[in-house]
Amino acid sequence: QVQLLESGGGLVQAGGSLRLSCTASGRTFSLDTMGWFRQAPGKEREFVAAISPGGTSTYYADSVKGRFTISRDNAKNEVYLQMNNLEPEDTAVYYCNAEIIPPLPWGQGTQVTVSS
């Protein structure tokens, strides 16, 4: 069974940085476009960033463009999200998933809390 595992979250002050990691057991996603998503309290899950299978194309939500960078290491079956200049509005649980329909079973996510 496929399991997604996100890590790297934490508590950081506004302006700080965090690097999230995502890996999967039971599936190799080197052929998938992979994405990061987030869900803030009381809000729906939203798209944050995505990266093509080879890593040559990336896509970002307007709210994170210029601050976040998505990358991947297919040899390690890992996807990363470097988050710089964090804002309190970035506070959420962050998830990764393949950009497929239906999506893979969602992992537990990793909590990111940005204090002002």
Stockholm file with secondary structure:
# STOCKHOLM 1.0

chainA/1-116         QVQLLESGGGLVQAGGSLRLSCTASGRTFSLDTMGWFRQAPGKEREFVAAISPGGTSTYYADSVKGRFTISRDNAKNEVYLQMNNLEPEDTAVYYCNAEIIPPLPWGQGTQVTVSS
#=GR chainA/1-116 SS CCEEEEECCEEEETTCCEEEEEEEESCCCTTSCEEEEEECTTSCCEEEEEECTTSSCEEECTTTTTTEEEEEETTTTEEEEEECSCCGGGCEEEEEEESCSSCCCCCCCEEEEEEC
#=GC SS_cons         CCEEEEECCEEEETTCCEEEEEEEESCCCTTSCEEEEEECTTSCCEEEEEECTTSSCEEECTTTTTTEEEEEETTTTEEEEEECSCCGGGCEEEEEEESCSSCCCCCCCEEEEEEC
//
